[in-house]
Every structure is written in structure tokens, then in C-alpha cells.
Amino acid sequence: MAMELWTAPTPNGWKVNIMIEELIEAGADIGEVDVRTINLGKGEQFEDDFTERNPNQKIPTLRHDGRDIFESCAILEYLGETFPTSLLPLDERKWDVMPWVYWQAANVGPVFGNKLSYTRYMDMVPMDQKEHPLERFGNEALRLVRVLDSKLGDNPWLCGDDFTIADIALYPWIRGWKWSKVNITTKPRVVEWVDRVRARPAVERGLAYGVPKEEIDQWSADRKKQYASGGATIASNESIKDSIETSE
Ligand SMILES: N[C@@H](CCC(=O)N[C@@H](CS)C(=O)NCC(=O)O)C(=O)O
């Protein structure tokens, strides 16, 4: 049966879209992949058929060989192990890579995601209430960029000479630095790494899932509006309100 990927053109979706294309590029026999673009603005992630695959109700989610796997980095690891290539070494060198995948999942994703949300989407929150989170997540994002810069050193890729799932996990959040307003330009090695990753043909194909090719690097005004309103809906927390404790 074909692998089924439910995804969207967003940072966590791009990770897996790119992984699929990198595996194809590397010659892995992954079979057919049935890709469905989920409309997050319309709330398709809350529908029953989605929730059955991923109780966390967020993209991406993968179904393969009768198994559902969610969490973008778990999917990267699953695909890396199931279809062995240099994207994830399976000997002891795996442990040069995995800490950086967890580092992305536990630090870069949440921090850049929060910075983005306060910068672009939380129009409903008055500015004086945003100052603290903007400063906190902004400073922490810059600290993470410094960690990335020092890890890269003179290497072409995050974990040395091979492009791995650690680069794939990280790239979608760092590429959006203008959108999240995290200035990476003081770290030329980080900027060069972003350009190097973007130049890979498989990355270009992965970024094109669900968007026209001419909008890969620059969204149209309409798409920006659509993302801003979808982001604002998600940031408004309407979907989680009934699970928030109201009693003190
Ligand atoms: N830790 C999760 C995060 C997934 C996530 O936040 N996905 C976002 C898109 S980038 C989403 O589906 N948001 C919809 C929502 O929060 O309702 C992962 O890495 O897969």
C-alpha cells in the first residue's frame, strides 16, 4: 500500500516533504507516496479522520505499513531507519546526528514558532502584553542561532560532511528567519548553510508541495494574508479553550 503523508507547506510539514524527496534523490525504493495537503486555516487537522491518525491534531502525519507516525522528527527518524541512506547513519554515528534532531525538536521549533506567532499572528494580544514573550523568544532564538553557528564551524552540513536528517529538521525553521524576524545575518556561516540547503534539488521539490513553484521563496500577497489569518486563528487558542482550567 502507498505511503500516506498528510502535510502542509509549513516548517514542520516541509521537514517530511523534503525527506521524501531526499530519499527519492538518494535512490531509496520508498514506493508510491500519496500526499494530502491539509488546510490548517479551515481546521482540517481537527477532523475525525485526521485525529484517528494523529491524536495531537497537527501536521505532519504519516501512515506506512499499517502504522501511523506523527511528530515530524519521529517521522524523519522512522524514514531514515526504514530506508537506509546517508541521511541517517545506522551505526554508532547515528548518535552524532540524533542529539541535533532532538535539539531542533525541543528548542528551535518551539522557540522560533513562538517568536513567529507573537511577531506575525497574535494581533488579538495588546502590544504591551507581547513585549516580554517577544524579548524572551527573540533572545533565545538568537542564542540558538549562535549555537548553530558554532556547531557548523567550517563544515558544509550540521553534522559534518554528510547532509543528514538533522539538517532537514532544522532548515525549515531557519529559512523562515525573515518571517519570524530573527536576524541571522550576523552569522554568515548560517546564511551560507541556508543557501546550501536551498540549492539541493530535493529540497526545492519538497518546498513545492502544496504551493506553486514561483511561490517557494516568496509567497504572494494573497498567500501571506491567508497564512496570517490561519496563524491568527491557531494563535487565538479557540480550539483548546475547553481544555483550559478556569478554576484557580
Ligand atoms: N511537534 C510537532 C509540531 C507540529 C505542528 O505544530 N504543526 C503545525 C504546523 S507547522 C500545525 O499543524 N498547526 C496546526 C494547529 O496548531 O492547529 C511536530 O514536529 O510534528
The ligand as a Tripos MOL2 file, in Angstrom:
@<TRIPOS>MOLECULE
LIG
   20    19     1     0     0
SMALL
NO_CHARGES

@<TRIPOS>ATOM
      1 N1          5.9970   18.9690   17.3320 N.3       1 LIG1
      2 C1          5.1300   18.8300   16.1960 C.3       1 LIG1
      3 C2          4.5700   20.1710   15.8370 C.3       1 LIG1
      4 C3          3.5980   20.0960   14.6850 C.3       1 LIG1
      5 C4          2.9570   21.4520   14.4210 C.2       1 LIG1
      6 O1          2.9580   22.3570   15.2740 O.2       1 LIG1
      7 N2          2.3880   21.5960   13.2190 N.am      1 LIG1
      8 C5          1.7120   22.8250   12.9000 C.3       1 LIG1
      9 C6          2.1010   23.3000   11.5100 C.3       1 LIG1
     10 S1          3.8390   23.6960   11.4250 S.3       1 LIG1
     11 C7          0.2000   22.5810   12.9130 C.2       1 LIG1
     12 O2         -0.2720   21.5570   12.4570 O.2       1 LIG1
     13 N3         -0.5630   23.5470   13.4560 N.am      1 LIG1
     14 C8         -1.9910   23.4660   13.4830 C.3       1 LIG1
     15 C9         -2.5780   23.7270   14.8510 C.2       1 LIG1
     16 O3         -1.8170   24.0040   15.7980 O.co2     1 LIG1
     17 O4         -3.8030   23.6720   14.9570 O.co2     1 LIG1
     18 C10         5.9250   18.2280   15.0230 C.2       1 LIG1
     19 O5          7.1190   18.4850   14.9440 O.co2     1 LIG1
     20 O6          5.3370   17.4910   14.2130 O.co2     1 LIG1
@<TRIPOS>BOND
     1     1     2 1
     2     2     3 1
     3     2    18 1
     4     3     4 1
     5     4     5 1
     6     5     6 2
     7     5     7 1
     8     7     8 1
     9     8     9 1
    10     8    11 1
    11     9    10 1
    12    11    12 2
    13    11    13 1
    14    13    14 1
    15    14    15 1
    16    15    16 2
    17    15    17 1
    18    18    19 2
    19    18    20 1
@<TRIPOS>SUBSTRUCTURE
     1 LIG1         1 GROUP 0 **** ****
